[in-house]
Amino acid sequence: MKRILIIDEDVDWLLAMRSFLERSGHESTLAATYPEGFELLEAVQPDLIFLDIRPGDPGGLLLYRKIRESEFASIPIVVTSHYAGAPRLYQPYGDAAFLKKPFQLSRLMKTLKIYL
């Protein structure tokens, strides 16, 4: 069973993602704040991270950069955002997959197959 850490301030979205991932056979841990997400990295040792980045809110981008500069840099990150321009924000700090919200479950499944 693969471990997935999901970091997003939208609690309803977190719960929907957990429901889908657990039905798909994955263990998921949720973080509703960016500081909580970083704290959980060591405890969870995830195989994959879903991280929401919002324009105008530097928290997600700062966390992305912090992860990429830490001992957790090798963990794949899938950035999720309603903002189509999000990749321009995080790519200077390292590459990541990107899913624009809302996304189809088929895209989520393809992403999981690639990174897990």
N, C-alpha and C positions, 0 to 999 in steps of 0.2 A: 504494500500500500504506500503510495507516494504522499508526501506531506506538502501542503500548499498553504502559504500565508497570504491572506487577502487584506489589503490595507485601503480603506475607503471611509470617508465620513458619512456616507449614505447607508444607514443601518438597514433599510429595507433591501438595498442592493446586496449588501453583505449576506443577509439571510437567504436571499434567492440564490446567490452564488454557492453558498455552503450547501444548500439543499441539492442543487444540481450536481456539484462535485462529489458529494457523499453518495448520491445515487449512482454515480459513475465509478464508485470504488476508491475514491481518494479521501484522505484525511485532510480536513481544512481547519485552520485557526484564523480567527477574525480579529482585526484591530480597527477601531473606529477613530483612532487618532494617529498621527505620524509618530510621535514619541513612543506610544504604546507599540506600534509596529516595529520600531527599531529594537526596543527592549525584548520583544518576542523572538527576534532572529536567533539569538543564542539558545534560548530555551527550546525552540521548535526545530531548529536546524532544517529549514524547509528545502524541498527539492525545486521549488518554483515559487516566485512571488508575483502576485498581482498588485499593482500600485496605481492608484488614481492620482492623476496630476490635473490640477485645475488652474486655468489662467487667473491671475490676480491673487492667488493664494500660493505663496512661495513654499509652503510646508512640504508638498509632495516633491517638488523639484529639489529642495534641500535634502530630503530623505534619500532620493535617488542618488544624488551626488555622494552623500555620506556612505551609502551601501557600497557604491562603486570604489570608494577609497578605503574600505575596511577589509577585514579578513573574510567577509561574505561576498566579495566582488565576483566570485565565480558562479554564484547562484543566478540562474536566468531570471530576468524580470520581464513581465508583460505589463506594459503601461496601458491603462485604460483611461479614457477621457471623452467628454462630450465635445471637446475642442479639437478639431481636425488638425490644427497647427501644433499640437503638443510635441510631435517628434522634433521640431526645430528647437524646442526648449531643452530637451534632455540629451539629444545626441552629442553635444560637445563633451559630455561626461561619460560617454560609452554607449554602445548599441543596445537596443532592446526591441522586443516585438511590440507592436502597437495594435490595440483594438479600440476602434472608435465606438463609443456608446451611442445608441443602443446597438448591440451586435447580435447576429444570429447565433443560435446554439451550434450550428454547423461550423462556423468560424472558430468558436471556442473549442470545439472538439478537435479541429485540425491543429490549433495552437497547442493543445495538450499533447497530442501525438508527437508533435515536433520536439517539445521540450521535456517530456517525461519518458 
